[in-house]
Amino acid sequence: MNVVEEKAEDTSISEEDRRFIADFYKYSFVGLMLDWIKQGMKDDYVDLAHKISITIHGSLTHSIENFSSLSEKENS
């Protein structure tokens, strides 16, 4: 949540939308880790972490921008 708060600092995104974004990324990460554990932790965790990093790189910023644009349209 702290990362979302920091990146969304100068936007018009509601607290509810900020929490949604944070929860989305939190549950995505937790889900991947639970699957990794369920499959016996056979895959290399460094590779998994690297793939997660590649996947989310920049996407948090895009999520915030998209919610901000939507919020601005709804308020105008």
N, C-alpha and C positions, 0 to 999 in steps of 0.2 A: 504494500500500500504506500510505503514511503516513496518508492520510485515513481509511482503514478502521481502522487501528490507533487513531487518535485517537478516532473515533466509537464504537469497540467497547471502549474502555478499561475500563469497569466492567461488562462482560458476561462470560458464561461461554462465549463462542464460542471454539472451538478455533482453533489457528493454521492448521490445514488449511482450516477454513471461512472464516477471514479471507482467506486467500490466494485461495480460490475466488471470493469476492465481488469482491476487487480484480481478479482476472483477468477475470471476467465483464465488468466495466465497461471494463477496458483493451481487451479484444478487441472489444467492441461499438464503442467509439470508433474503434479502428484500422480495423475493417471498414468503417465508414461513410466514413472518410477515404480508404481504398483505392478504394472504389466511386466517390467523388467524383473522384479522380485518374483512374481508369479511364474515366470518362465525360467526360474532357477538361477538368475543373475549370471547367465552364461556369456552374454554379450559384454564387450569391453565397456565399462562405465565411462572411461575417458572418451571413447568414440560417441557414446550416447550423449554425454554432456556437450561435446563439440557439435553434434547435429542439432541439439536443442538450441544452442547458442546461435548457430547459423539460421535456424528457422525463425527465432524471435528477433534477430537483429533488425532494428528499424521498425518492426511491426507495432511495438508499443507506441511509438511516436505517431505512426499512421492511425492507430486506433483513437488516440487522443485528438488528432486533427479531424478525423471523421466525426467524432462525437461533438467536437466544438463547432464544426460547420453545421451539423444538424441543429444544435442548440441555438445558433445564431439565426438560422432560417425560421425556427419555431418562434423566436422572440421578435421577429421583425414583421 
